[in-house]
Structure formats: C-alpha cells, structure tokens
Amino acid sequence: MSDALKHECGIAQLRLLKPLEYYKEKYGTAFYGVNKMYLLMEKQHNRGQDGAGFASIKLNTQPGDRYISRIRSIAGQPIQDIFAQINDRINQEIQQHPEYADDVALQKKHIPYLGELFLGHVRYGTFGKNSVESVHPFLRQNNWMHRNLIVAGNFNMTNVHQLFNNLVELGQHPKEKADTVTVMEKIGHFLDDEVRKLYKKLKKEGYTKIEASPIIAEQLKISKILKKSAKNWDGGYAMAGLLGHGDSFVLRDPAGIRPCYYYKDEEIVVVASERPVIQTVFNVPFEKVEELPPGHAIITKKSGEVRIKEILEPLERKACSFERIYFSRGSDAEIYRERKMLGKLLMPEVLKAIDHDTVNTVFSFIPNTAETSFYGMVEAAQDELNKQKNDTILAEKESLTDARLQEILAHRLRTEKIAIKDAKLRTFITEDSSRDDLVAHVYDVTYGVVKPEDNLVIIDDSIVRGTTLKKSILKMMDRTNPKKIIVVSSAPQIRYPDCYGIDMARLENLVAFEAALALLKENGKYEIVEEVYQKCKQQVDLEDKDVQNFVRDIYAPFTDEQISDKIAELLSNDDINAEVKIIFQSVDNLHKACPKNLGDWYFTGNYPTFGGNRVVNRAFINFYEGNKDRAY
C-alpha cells in the first residue's frame, strides 16, 4: 500500500492442555508455551508495530505464589523487546538458582511468565497517545483468583460513549472512556455479579468461603457473562480474555467483521487473528484450522474442556474485505488466490486503457503487498498476449514465413520492478511540517527499462489519501519518460470512513471524497453538501437503528469513472508530462474475488452495524464544521 495506514491489531491466545512436565519431556523445555507465543506474535507483527503485550497464568498455584505475569512494550521492535526481557528474567532466575534448571515444579513456582495459559497482542493505535498504558493486555486485578480478568482484542466500538454511560449507571467510576477499559469493566462487572450469585448459592448449601472458591471457578458460566457484557456492543471485534483461575475465551462480533481462527488437539488450544500463523507455528494443514463463527465464543475451561458457544445472534456476514486485499498475510492459501484474482479481474479495464497494446506496455507493482495482485494481472495479460499471437498467426497463415512466426512467438510480456521502496522510511511517523519531503523519497525508481512510446501500468493495493502517489510515485514514474501512466488499484474507491479498526476516521483525508467535492463544484451542484449536512444534523438525536447514511448523496451524481478521472487529475501535478489514468476495482469484482469477505462499507457506505451510519454522518458534520475531532 503506497499510503501508510494504521489498521488492525493481532491477538494470540494459547492454552496448554498437558502438565508442563509433558512439554519438557516431549519438546525438551517447559517453556514450550512461551516459545510458541513468541512465534504466534512475531508471525502477526504485520498487524501491529506500535506496541506489544504478553500475559501468562499459572494453573493450580498455592496462595502466596505469583500466578499472573504481564509485560508490555512500545519499543521500536516491541515483540523482540518483550521476549528479550522475558528471556533475560528466565536466565537470571536459573543462574541465581541452578536447582531450577531441570526441575519443572521449581520453575513453575518461581519463574515468571512460565505457565499454561497465555495471551499476546500486537497493536496499531488508531488514535490517542502511544503510551505503554494503552498497550494490551489490560488487567483487572482482585484478590479472588476467579475475579482477575485479563483482556486484549482486535476491535473498535462505535458506541464507546453509550458503553461508558452504561457503566456509570451501574454505579461504576471508569478511569477513562477508552473502549478497551469500558469493555473490560463491562465484562468485569458481570463477572463480579456472577461470582456473588454463585457464592450466595453455595453459602446456602453450607460451604465456607475457602471451600466455595474452587467450586465457583468450576461453575462460572463464561457464556452467560459474555452474553450480558456484549449485549450493547456495536463494532467489530475479536475479544480475548483470561480469568485468573484458568478459564479463557475469545468472542467474535456478530457480523464477523474482525477475523478469528482456532485449532485444537490433545496438547493445545490456540486462537489467532490469522490462519497461516497457526498453520506455520504448529505445523498443521489448512483444513485443520477453523474459523470462529460470527457471534460465537471459543471458551476453554480450566479443566481443558473446549466449547464453541453462540453469544450473540449472528448478523449478515460482513467480514472485512481489506483483510483480503491488504492486512492479512498473503501466505494464507485462500487470500493468495483471492489477491491474484483481484489483479486478474482488473485486466479488461487495463487493456482498454492501453488500447490492447501489450507490445508497448511495461507492467509493474508498488511493493510489497501489491505483488500478489500483480501476478494475477500479469497472468491475465499473458492470456491476452497469447490470444493476440494466435489471432496474428491465423490472420497471416497464408503468407507466414518461419522468420515471421519466430518474430510473433518471440513477443514476451514486459514486467519490471519499477518502484523500489525504502523500507527504512515510515511516512506516518513524521510531523506534518516535514512530511511532504519524506514522502517524496519513500520510493526509488528503476531507470532505463521504459521507452518514450511505452505505457507504464503499475498496480497498488488501494489508494486512500493518494499522498504518496502525488508526492512521490507519479513524479518518479514520470521520470522514466513513459507515454502514459496507468495506476491500478486492486481495491475500489475508498469513499467512507472505517469505524471498526482501520485508521480512516476523517472524510476529508480520502481522495475519493475530495474528488467528489471537486466535481460538485465544477458541475454547479455544491448545494448538495449543505443539504447533506442538514440531513446529518437532523439525525444526531435519533436512535442508532433509525440513522441513515446520507453521505452517499455526495457521490450519487457521478459515475465511478468520473470520480476516478477526477482523482487522476487531483494527483497529477502540472510538471508531470505523461498522461495519467487511474483504474479502480469494481465492487462487484471485489466480491467475485473475495466471496467470503463481503464487508465493503468503506467502498459502498453499507455499514454492517447501526453505529456505522452514525459514525459516517458524524464524520461529515466534523468535515463541514471544520472540526478535527474523530468521529468515533
């Protein structure tokens, strides 16, 4: 993706189902779980590089023994920093106490981070300060083991203010309005409530407090707690939690917006945000890793019993299509095929743009994640080239000589690596005053492979703001002196903000929105902007279920191609000599390529939850009023 974009977080939850001695004997170390957690988190570092956190729980400890460990980091390489600290602490303990080296019982008793239950998180902060206090997992502590709660998630809630007010109405005094805190406190409230009810019941049955405690842990119904807690959640989420005594859960939102996969055998239960992570770390085949159904939770009791329970009634499945286009690693077999198909389906429009002139066209891509779509586009281009060869041979068969046949067959598709990204430059960490200069140097260009009569076709995953295209890529591509530059986006036009995890909160930052406004002005229809503003304002006090997305009216007067052409004009400076055209994927083709992930609200405005419509209208009001606040 040419535009730097902060987005999803990643979760990893692991439960060891055997005693630690089992892993020591079979795998040579009692730290098997810690080692696997490092891999699970490192293989998801693409999902978050602002911070990382790790928590572990030891089962069946004695009073006075520490059983919860947690560590978080916002270092430059936070995953490595966390596990370097863990490793140093382990080595320090063993050096100071050599008797721990081969005694698993002593290791478990005295060495932190060793345990049977683990939760890891990698973070991209969508807003707010990137302080270590913002890094998951969050911890809600209590002296009663079963009331300790550790929470981490890949999520965004659209109705944080409502959830906050609900806590206040329950008599709580939350320390902040952050959605992680409100979610954790909501779960914590109903956890406390359930514990109290169980204790009251057991007390009537004659149990003492010390006798009741393990029974409460055994009888806690996590599904009941989650149903009450998540009743009013509006957003996309894969929410993971650990309880101090050893129960654990991961809950997925009812529309399946955020991804979640799991695998279980006789040794482990593992949950992660991406399927190939589990495949790689535990060496299991594709078909053994299952997707957690929307609205369901995977619940693992301390006993090791695993259940998949429906918590919330599933909605129409709207799994995030951006996961397939860009966010998730392309090593997933399905995602790899889908990304290739995204490229392939764009080829008819590309051929039209180059007038089917494959002889004088160079095909390339914007590294690194557009590469797979590039392969699909090239395969389709090769099919076209083969067709052209065949048609030429048939047309000339009466006069075809060996020399002419060899000339026809010698025609090869021209593919080159034109754009070369400087991985050391991260455009999104620089203040606005120096951003433009940095953006202009994010990419280098390969000279000497494009001729003045050539078209240059270059594919990108998506175009959000268009900043890097305008400030860097188009200028550098133009220096290769092509006749025409065709930028191809494997994603459709991004027209609306996301409110479920991706950092796209402001409409005015989207180049498609900017293009639509420009077209309204040019066509004497700018009064639509005022009309949309008034419609949005009239909905401010309505219930979420009654709110409509009126921002669609901004785009309604124009075709997709008109907006694409205006985007090309906006991104092309006067000093660019080549003709510039931008081709976007159609929504229909997106759905053909990614049939299981039909969440397309950032392209279509079809938000899968009621809260989404409120967010997009709030974003428009903020734009109109010049308010820089986020819409959620």
C-alpha positions in Angstrom: 0.0 0.0 0.0 1.5 3.3 -1.1 -0.3 5.3 1.6 0.8 4.3 5.1 -2.3 3.3 7.0 -2.6 2.2 10.6 -5.1 -0.6 11.0 -5.8 -3.9 12.7 -4.3 -5.3 15.8 -3.5 -9.0 16.3 -4.3 -11.4 19.1 -2.8 -14.8 20.1 -4.2 -17.0 22.8 -2.7 -20.3 23.8 -3.8 -22.9 26.4 -1.5 -25.9 27.2 -3.7 -28.9 27.9 -1.0 -31.1 29.4 1.2 -30.6 32.5 4.4 -28.7 31.9 6.4 -31.8 32.6 4.8 -33.3 29.4 6.3 -30.5 27.2 9.6 -30.7 29.0 9.8 -34.4 28.2 8.5 -34.2 24.6 10.0 -30.9 23.4 12.9 -30.5 25.8 11.6 -27.4 27.6 8.9 -26.4 30.0 8.9 -23.0 28.2 7.3 -24.5 25.1 4.3 -22.2 25.5 6.4 -19.1 25.8 8.4 -20.1 22.7 5.2 -20.7 20.7 3.7 -17.4 21.9 6.8 -15.6 20.5 6.2 -17.2 17.1 2.5 -16.5 17.2 3.1 -12.8 17.9 6.1 -12.4 15.5 4.2 -14.0 12.7 1.5 -11.4 13.2 3.8 -8.4 13.5 2.3 -7.1 10.3 -0.9 -6.4 12.3 0.7 -4.0 14.8 4.1 -2.4 15.3 3.2 0.4 17.8 3.3 -1.9 20.8 3.0 -5.4 22.0 1.9 -7.1 25.2 2.1 -10.6 26.8 0.4 -12.2 29.8 0.5 -15.6 31.3 -1.3 -17.5 34.0 -0.1 -20.5 36.1 -2.7 -23.0 37.0 -3.2 -24.6 40.4 -0.8 -22.4 42.4 -0.8 -22.1 46.2 -1.8 -18.9 48.0 1.1 -16.6 48.2 2.6 -17.8 44.9 2.5 -15.3 42.0 0.4 -16.8 39.2 -0.2 -13.8 36.8 2.6 -12.2 34.8 2.3 -9.4 32.3 4.7 -7.4 30.2 4.1 -4.6 27.6 6.4 -2.6 25.4 6.3 0.3 22.9 10.0 -0.1 21.9 10.9 0.2 18.2 10.6 -3.6 17.9 8.2 -4.3 20.8 7.8 -8.1 20.3 11.5 -8.6 20.4 11.8 -6.3 23.3 9.2 -8.2 25.3 10.7 -11.6 24.7 14.2 -10.4 25.3 13.1 -9.1 28.7 11.3 -12.4 29.4 14.4 -14.4 28.3 16.7 -12.3 30.5 14.5 -12.8 33.5 14.4 -16.6 33.0 18.1 -16.8 32.6 18.7 -14.6 35.6 16.5 -16.8 37.8 18.2 -20.0 36.6 21.7 -18.5 37.0 20.9 -17.5 40.6 19.2 -20.8 41.3 20.8 -23.6 39.4 18.5 -26.1 41.1 15.7 -24.7 38.9 17.4 -25.8 35.6 15.9 -29.3 35.5 13.1 -29.1 38.0 9.8 -28.1 36.3 8.0 -27.8 39.6 10.5 -25.3 40.9 10.5 -23.4 37.5 6.7 -23.1 37.6 6.7 -21.9 41.2 9.5 -19.3 41.0 10.0 -18.2 37.4 7.6 -15.6 36.0 6.0 -16.0 32.5 6.0 -19.7 32.7 2.5 -21.1 32.8 -0.2 -23.0 31.0 -2.3 -20.1 29.7 -1.1 -17.2 27.5 -2.4 -14.1 25.8 -0.5 -11.9 23.4 -1.3 -8.8 21.5 0.3 -6.7 18.8 -1.0 -3.1 18.5 -1.6 -0.4 15.9 -3.0 2.5 17.8 -5.8 4.1 15.8 -5.8 7.2 17.9 -4.6 8.6 21.2 -1.1 8.6 22.7 1.0 5.6 22.0 1.9 5.1 25.7 2.6 1.8 27.3 -0.6 2.2 29.3 -2.5 2.0 26.0 -1.0 -1.4 25.1 -3.0 -4.6 25.7 -3.4 -6.9 27.5 -5.3 -4.9 30.1 -5.5 -6.3 33.7 -8.3 -6.0 36.2 -6.9 -7.3 39.5 -8.6 -8.8 42.5 -7.6 -10.9 45.5 -10.1 -13.5 44.5 -8.5 -15.6 41.8 -11.6 -16.1 39.7 -12.2 -12.3 39.6 -8.9 -11.4 38.0 -9.5 -10.5 34.4 -7.0 -10.0 31.5 -8.4 -8.6 28.2 -6.9 -8.0 24.8 -8.6 -7.5 21.5 -8.6 -6.6 17.8 -11.5 -4.2 17.9 -13.2 -0.8 17.7 -16.5 0.1 19.2 -18.7 2.7 17.6 -20.7 3.4 20.8 -18.0 3.9 23.4 -19.9 6.9 24.9 -23.0 4.7 25.4 -21.0 1.9 26.9 -19.3 4.4 29.3 -22.6 5.8 30.4 -23.9 2.3 31.0 -21.0 1.7 33.4 -21.8 4.9 35.2 -25.4 3.9 35.5 -24.2 0.6 37.1 -22.6 2.8 39.8 -19.0 2.4 38.5 -16.5 5.2 38.1 -14.4 4.3 35.0 -11.0 5.9 34.9 -11.3 6.8 31.1 -13.5 6.4 28.1 -11.2 4.2 26.0 -13.1 1.3 24.5 -10.7 -1.3 26.0 -11.4 0.0 29.5 -15.1 0.2 29.0 -15.2 -3.3 27.5 -13.1 -4.8 30.3 -15.1 -3.1 33.0 -18.3 -4.3 31.5 -17.1 -7.9 31.5 -15.7 -7.4 35.0 -19.0 -6.1 36.3 -20.9 -9.2 35.2 -18.1 -11.5 36.3 -18.3 -10.0 39.8 -22.1 -10.3 39.7 -21.9 -14.0 38.7 -19.4 -14.7 41.4 -21.6 -13.1 44.0 -24.6 -15.1 42.9 -22.7 -18.4 42.9 -21.2 -17.6 46.4 -24.7 -16.8 47.7 -26.0 -20.1 46.4 -23.1 -22.1 47.8 -23.3 -20.4 51.2 -26.9 -21.5 51.5 -25.6 -25.0 50.8 -23.3 -24.8 53.7 -19.9 -24.2 52.0 -17.3 -21.9 53.7 -15.7 -19.2 51.6 -12.5 -21.2 51.2 -14.5 -24.2 50.1 -16.7 -22.2 47.8 -13.9 -20.5 45.8 -12.8 -23.5 43.6 -16.4 -24.5 43.1 -17.2 -21.0 41.9 -14.4 -21.2 39.4 -15.7 -24.5 38.2 -19.3 -23.4 37.9 -18.7 -20.0 36.3 -20.6 -19.8 33.0 -18.4 -17.7 30.8 -21.0 -17.7 28.0 -23.6 -16.1 30.4 -21.2 -13.4 31.4 -20.3 -12.6 27.8 -24.0 -12.5 26.7 -24.7 -9.9 29.3 -21.5 -7.9 28.7 -21.7 -7.8 24.9 -25.4 -7.1 24.7 -25.0 -3.5 23.7 -21.6 -3.6 21.9 -21.6 -2.1 18.4 -18.5 -2.6 16.5 -16.1 -5.1 15.0 -14.2 -7.3 17.5 -12.3 -10.4 18.3 -12.1 -10.0 22.1 -9.9 -12.3 24.1 -9.8 -12.8 27.9 -8.2 -14.8 30.6 -9.6 -15.4 34.1 -7.1 -15.8 37.0 -8.1 -19.3 37.9 -7.6 -20.5 34.3 -10.8 -20.1 32.2 -10.3 -18.3 28.9 -12.4 -17.1 25.9 -12.3 -15.3 22.6 -15.5 -13.7 21.3 -16.1 -12.6 17.7 -18.5 -9.9 16.6 -21.9 -10.9 15.1 -21.1 -9.7 11.6 -17.7 -11.4 11.6 -16.0 -8.1 10.8 -12.8 -9.0 12.6 -11.0 -12.3 11.7 -10.5 -15.1 14.2 -9.2 -18.7 13.8 -8.6 -21.6 16.1 -7.1 -25.0 16.3 -7.3 -27.7 19.0 -5.6 -31.1 19.6 -4.8 -33.1 22.6 -1.9 -30.8 23.6 -3.1 -27.2 22.9 -5.9 -24.9 22.1 -4.8 -21.9 20.1 -6.6 -18.8 18.8 -5.1 -16.2 16.5 -6.2 -13.4 14.1 -4.8 -15.2 11.0 -5.0 -18.8 9.9 -1.5 -19.3 8.4 0.0 -18.1 11.7 -1.4 -21.2 13.4 -0.6 -23.4 10.4 3.1 -22.3 10.5 3.7 -22.3 14.2 2.1 -25.7 14.9 2.7 -27.3 11.5 -0.9 -28.2 10.9 -2.7 -28.3 7.5 -5.1 -25.6 6.2 -8.3 -27.6 6.8 -7.5 -28.3 10.5 -7.6 -24.6 11.4 -11.2 -23.5 11.8 -12.8 -20.0 11.6 -14.7 -18.9 14.7 -18.3 -18.3 13.6 -19.6 -14.7 13.9 -21.3 -14.0 17.2 -19.7 -17.1 18.8 -17.0 -17.5 21.5 -14.5 -20.2 21.9 -14.5 -20.9 25.7 -11.8 -23.1 27.4 -12.5 -24.0 31.0 -9.7 -24.6 33.4 -10.4 -28.3 33.1 -9.4 -28.1 29.4 -13.0 -28.6 28.1 -13.5 -26.5 25.0 -16.8 -25.3 23.8 -17.9 -23.1 20.8 -21.0 -21.1 22.1 -23.3 -18.7 20.4 -23.2 -15.5 22.4 -24.9 -13.0 20.1 -27.2 -13.8 17.2 -25.2 -13.7 14.0 -25.9 -10.9 11.6 -25.4 -11.0 7.9 -21.7 -11.9 7.5 -19.7 -8.8 6.6 -16.1 -9.9 7.2 -13.6 -7.1 6.4 -12.6 -7.3 2.7 -9.5 -5.2 3.5 -8.2 -8.2 5.3 -8.0 -10.0 2.0 -6.8 -7.0 -0.1 -4.0 -5.9 2.3 -4.0 -6.5 6.0 -3.7 -10.3 6.5 -0.5 -12.0 5.3 -0.8 -13.4 1.8 0.6 -16.8 2.9 -3.0 -17.9 3.6 -3.9 -20.1 0.7 -7.3 -18.6 0.2 -6.0 -15.0 0.5 -3.3 -15.7 -2.0 -5.8 -16.9 -4.6 -8.1 -14.0 -3.9 -5.4 -11.4 -4.3 -4.4 -12.9 -7.6 -8.0 -12.9 -8.7 -8.2 -9.2 -7.8 -5.4 -8.5 -10.2 -6.8 -10.7 -12.9 -10.3 -9.1 -12.8 -8.8 -5.7 -13.5 -7.2 -6.7 -16.7 -10.2 -5.9 -19.1 -10.1 -2.2 -17.9 -6.3 -2.1 -18.2 -6.4 -3.5 -21.8 -8.9 -0.8 -22.7 -6.7 1.9 -21.2 -3.6 0.7 -23.2 -5.7 0.1 -26.3 -4.7 -3.6 -26.2 -1.1 -2.6 -27.0 0.8 -5.2 -25.0 3.9 -4.7 -27.1 4.5 -1.1 -25.9 3.4 -1.6 -22.2 5.5 -2.3 -19.1 3.7 -3.9 -16.2 4.9 -3.3 -12.6 3.6 -3.0 -9.0 4.0 -0.9 -5.9 5.8 -3.1 -3.3 5.4 -5.0 -1.3 1.9 -6.3 -0.7 0.6 -5.5 -4.3 2.9 -8.1 -5.7 0.4 -11.0 -5.5 -2.3 -9.0 -7.3 0.4 -8.1 -9.8 0.9 -11.8 -10.6 -2.8 -12.2 -11.2 -2.8 -9.2 -13.5 0.2 -10.5 -15.4 -1.4 -13.9 -15.9 -4.4 -12.2 -17.4 -2.2 -10.1 -19.6 -0.3 -13.2 -20.7 -3.6 -14.8 -21.7 -4.3 -11.6 -23.8 -0.9 -11.8 -25.4 -1.3 -15.4 -26.3 -4.7 -14.5 -27.9 -3.0 -11.8 -29.9 -0.3 -14.2 -31.1 -2.9 -16.7 -32.1 -5.0 -14.1 -33.9 -2.0 -12.8 -35.7 -0.9 -16.3 -36.8 -4.3 -17.2 -38.1 -4.6 -13.8 -39.9 -1.2 -14.3 -41.7 -1.3 -18.1 -42.1 -1.3 -17.9 -45.9 1.9 -15.8 -46.1 3.5 -16.8 -42.8 7.3 -17.5 -43.0 9.4 -19.1 -40.4 11.1 -15.8 -39.7 7.7 -14.1 -39.2 6.5 -16.9 -37.0 9.6 -16.7 -34.8 9.0 -12.9 -34.6 5.4 -13.4 -33.4 6.3 -16.1 -30.9 9.3 -14.1 -29.5 7.0 -11.4 -28.2 7.2 -11.5 -24.4 5.2 -9.6 -21.8 7.3 -6.8 -20.3 7.3 -7.0 -16.5 9.7 -4.9 -14.4 10.2 -3.8 -10.8 10.0 -0.1 -11.4 9.2 1.2 -7.9 11.6 0.3 -5.1 10.5 1.1 -1.6 13.0 2.3 1.0 11.9 0.2 4.0 13.7 2.5 6.5 11.4 5.4 5.7 8.0 5.3 7.5 6.0 8.3 6.3 3.4 8.2 9.1 5.8 8.9 12.0 6.8 12.4 10.8 5.2 15.7 11.7 3.2 17.5 9.0 5.9 20.2 8.5 8.4 17.7 7.1 6.0 15.0 5.8 6.0 16.0 2.2 9.7 15.9 1.8 9.9 12.5 3.4 7.0 11.1 1.3 8.8 12.2 -1.8 11.7 9.9 -1.0 9.9 6.8 0.1 10.3 5.2 -3.3 13.2 4.9 -5.7 12.7 4.2 -9.4 14.4 1.9 -11.9 15.6 3.8 -14.9 16.3 2.5 -18.4 13.5 0.0 -19.0 10.7 2.2 -20.2 10.7 3.8 -23.7 9.0 7.0 -24.7 6.4 5.1 -26.7 5.5 2.9 -23.7 2.5 2.7 -21.4 3.5 2.1 -17.8 1.0 0.1 -15.8 1.6 -0.1 -12.1 -0.7 -1.8 -9.6 -1.3 -0.8 -5.9 -3.4 -2.5 -3.2 -5.5 0.6 -2.6 -5.5 4.3 -2.8 -6.6 6.1 0.4 -5.3 9.6 0.6 -3.2 9.5 -2.6 -0.4 11.4 -0.8 2.4 9.1 -1.7 1.2 8.8 -5.3 1.1 12.6 -5.7 4.2 13.5 -3.8 6.4 10.6 -4.9 5.3 7.8 -7.1 3.8 9.6 -10.1 6.6 12.1 -10.2 9.2 9.3 -10.2 7.3 7.2 -12.7 7.2 10.2 -15.0 11.0 10.5 -14.9 11.2 7.1 -16.7 9.6 9.1 -19.6 6.5 6.9 -20.5 3.8 8.0 -22.8 1.1 7.1 -20.3 1.0 6.1 -16.7 -1.9 3.8 -15.6 -2.2 3.3 -11.8 -4.4 0.3 -11.0 -5.9 -0.2 -7.6 -6.9 -3.7 -6.6 -9.4 -2.2 -4.2 -12.4 0.0 -5.1 -12.5 3.7 -4.4 -12.4 4.3 -0.6 -15.3 6.7 0.0 -16.3 6.4 3.6 -14.5 6.2 7.0 -14.0 3.0 8.8 -15.0 2.7 12.4 -14.2 -1.0 13.1 -10.4 -0.9 13.4 -8.8 0.9 10.4 -7.5 4.4 11.0 -9.7 6.1 8.4 -11.8 8.4 10.6 -11.9 11.7 8.6 -13.7 12.0 5.3 -11.5 14.9 4.1 -8.5 12.6 4.1 -10.0 10.4 1.5 -9.0 11.4 -2.1 -12.3 9.9 -3.5 -14.2 12.3 -1.2 -12.0 15.2 -2.3 -12.7 14.3 -6.0 -16.5 14.2 -5.4 -16.4 17.6 -3.8 -14.4 19.0 -6.7 -16.9 17.5 -9.2 -19.9 19.0 -7.3 -18.2 22.5 -7.6 -17.5 22.1 -11.3 -21.0 21.0 -12.1 -22.7 23.6 -10.0 -24.1 21.1 -7.5 -22.3 22.1 -4.4 -25.6 22.9 -2.6 -25.8 19.1 -2.1 -23.0 19.5 0.5 -25.2 21.8 2.6 -28.2 19.5 2.1 -26.3 16.5 3.4 -25.0 18.5 6.4 -28.6 19.4 7.3 -29.8 15.8 6.9 -26.9 14.6 9.1 -27.6 17.2 11.8 -31.3 16.2 11.9 -30.3 12.6 12.8 -28.0 13.5 15.7 -30.5 12.7 18.4 -32.1 9.7 16.7 -31.7 6.1 17.9 -28.9 4.3 16.1 -31.3 2.0 14.3 -33.1 5.0 12.7 -29.9 6.7 11.4 -29.3 6.6 7.6 -26.1 7.2 5.7 -26.7 10.5 3.8 -23.1 10.9 2.8 -23.9 8.7 -0.2 -25.6 11.7 -1.7 -22.2 13.3 -2.2 -21.2 10.6 -4.7 -24.6 9.9 -6.3 -24.5 12.4 -9.2 -21.3 10.9 -10.7 -20.2 7.6 -12.2 -17.3 5.6 -10.8 -15.2 6.5 -13.9 -15.9 10.3 -13.4 -14.6 10.1 -9.9 -11.6 8.0 -10.9 -10.7 10.6 -13.7 -11.0 13.4 -11.2 -8.8 11.6 -8.7 -6.2 11.2 -11.5 -6.4 14.9 -12.2 -6.0 15.8 -8.5 -3.0 13.6 -8.1 -1.3 14.8 -11.3 0.9 17.9 -10.9 1.5 20.2 -13.9 5.1 19.1 -14.1 4.1 15.5 -15.0 4.4 15.0 -18.7 2.8 11.6 -19.1 -0.9 11.2 -19.4 -2.2 9.7 -16.1 -5.1 7.4 -15.7 -6.3 5.6 -12.5 -8.3 2.4 -12.6 -10.1 1.2 -9.5 -11.5 -2.3 -8.9 -15.3 -2.5 -9.1 -17.2 -3.6 -6.0 -18.8 -6.4 -8.0 -15.4 -7.8 -8.9 -14.2 -7.4 -5.3 -17.0 -9.7 -4.2 -16.2 -12.2 -7.0 -12.6 -12.3 -5.9 -13.3 -12.4 -2.1 -16.7 -14.2 -1.8 -16.4 -14.9 1.9 -15.4 -11.4 2.9 -18.2 -9.1 1.8 -17.6 -6.3 4.2 -17.3 -3.3 1.9 -18.6 -0.3 4.0 -15.5 1.9 3.2 -16.3 1.5 -0.5 -20.1 1.4 -0.5 -21.3 3.0 2.7 -23.2 -0.2 3.6 -22.2 -0.4 7.3 -22.9 -3.8 9.0 -23.9 -2.3 12.3 -26.2 0.6 13.2 -23.4 2.6 14.7 -21.6 2.8 11.4 -24.2 5.1 9.9 -23.9 7.4 12.9 -20.1 7.5 12.5 -20.2 8.4 8.8 -22.7 11.2 9.5 -20.6 12.5 12.4 -17.5 12.5 10.2 -19.4 14.6 7.6 -20.6 17.0 10.3 -17.0 17.3 11.5 -15.8 18.0 8.0 -18.4 20.6 7.3 -17.8 22.4 10.6 -14.0 22.2 10.3 -13.9 20.1 13.4 -10.7 18.0 13.6 -12.2 15.6 16.2 -12.5 11.9 15.3 -16.0 10.6 14.5 -15.7 7.7 17.0 
